[in-house]
Amino acid sequence: MPTSDFETAAPTATPAGDTRPPPVAGTNGGRPGLGAHDGASFTASLADDREVWMEGERVDVTTHPDFQPMLRTLAGLYDRQRSPELGREMTYRSETSGHPVSLSYLPPRTPEELDRKWLNSRHWVEGSHGQISRIPDFMANVAVGLHDFRHALGEVDPEFAENAGRYYLHCRENDLALTHGLGDPQVDRSVTPVQRPELGLRVVHRDDSGIVVRGAKQIATLAPYAHDVLIYLSPANYLREDPAYVCWFGARLDTPGLRILCRRSYHGQPHTLGSRFDEQDAMLVFDDAFIPRDRVFLLADAGTAVKGFHALNRWSLYTGQIRLHHRLRVMLGVASLLAKSIGVDRFREVGALLGELASYVSVVDLALKSITRDATRTKSGLLAPGTTAALDSVAGHFSERASAIVRRIGASGLIMQPAEGDLRAPDLRTALDLYMGGRDTSVEDKSRMFRLAGDLVIDRFGMRQELYEAWNRGDPARVRSALYTTFPDLPGCEAAARVLADLLEHP
């Protein structure tokens, strides 16, 4: 039977009473289980045989110019977690290998450990200025969810539980950056994959060595820079008529038969957000790709897939809201500086807009604290945050309104600002100082803030971010509908309404 990259590892003894699976000693990018990456080791780990395509050309992400700015940004984030200043707050000592591993992979058992996880997440978010929607911290927390859910997978097949536990340890000990592919190709939403098989990823062969899968998944954010993809099913497609379409597995991104089809790069003009933070989005095409048996976590069981989606995302959804909070803080800061630079910050209408934006920042902050306070035990004994359902239902609206407020305040100034070349031209200096400066603000400071605002709310990078916020938590209407149908105090709300109605009927 073919071996995977961690399958042949010798078990290591675990402490008495420890029911966790034995550790693995896998390799990835020629780096055998050395714990948390720094920037150099992360960059080197991407030098493999992955098949990445962009604009009709197969590219090497470690050398292609359009991928270099984001690669440097990610390397800088990995350097943060191994830095003397932040290393203690972003890593912990592995109980199995002794290496420092990322706190993103910590399965929390106490309130103190949960707080440590969230502090680590804030360091990732602040290091990326809230501009990278799929920082590695996000999917590492999905792997924690997979580890937590392994016992339920074991009820389907004990081997699935063993695979999930070993895979989690493999990801943790090698500090793997993960992506996921949840959505079906957007070809014809009026039919199902049973009617058109190419619309869904499915198992086309299964034997004792593993499975062969065919089809495609979107949108795999960060895929060119990730080591593995974790495939599971979103709420929109986990109830399949054909069990062949129900499959959870982890695949290396250099798996033969797997192609990574990237959208057009946002890297282009210097001094833009797209030139630093374009994390890329991709379609993953599986052309009869072989997945080793020990990388398969669930097959054919739609009921377990339904329960599992939410279980896998207990920690990652919270980290996503930490990023949203920081992004909204940046938007408030930009909006405030725009208003001050042109002397409108004390106008009543503008003050109301800025106050509205400040309210979104405050609401998310309060909700994060409340969700942490409502943490509960999972069946496996981990401490998981309370539900993010309410925040998930309003996050897209908050983000959309934040962008609209920045556009309203910046107005035409978001379009007409001098470029860096203009600022360096002596012949233009007098005109720029006279006509393009601001109130108590130099032309350099004003133009750079307005250009930043333009990147956030009118550039293609900013529009992509807005779409991401609107849809990454799922179909907004479905998310809100689910919040209503599962709202725990709904009977109490209805009872209060009946009391008031009875008061009118019987004064």
Summary of the structure (lengths in Angstrom):
residues: 507
radius of gyration: 24.4
end to end distance: 78.7
largest distance: 82.3
contacts: 1672
relative contact order: 0.10
helix: 51%
strand: 14%
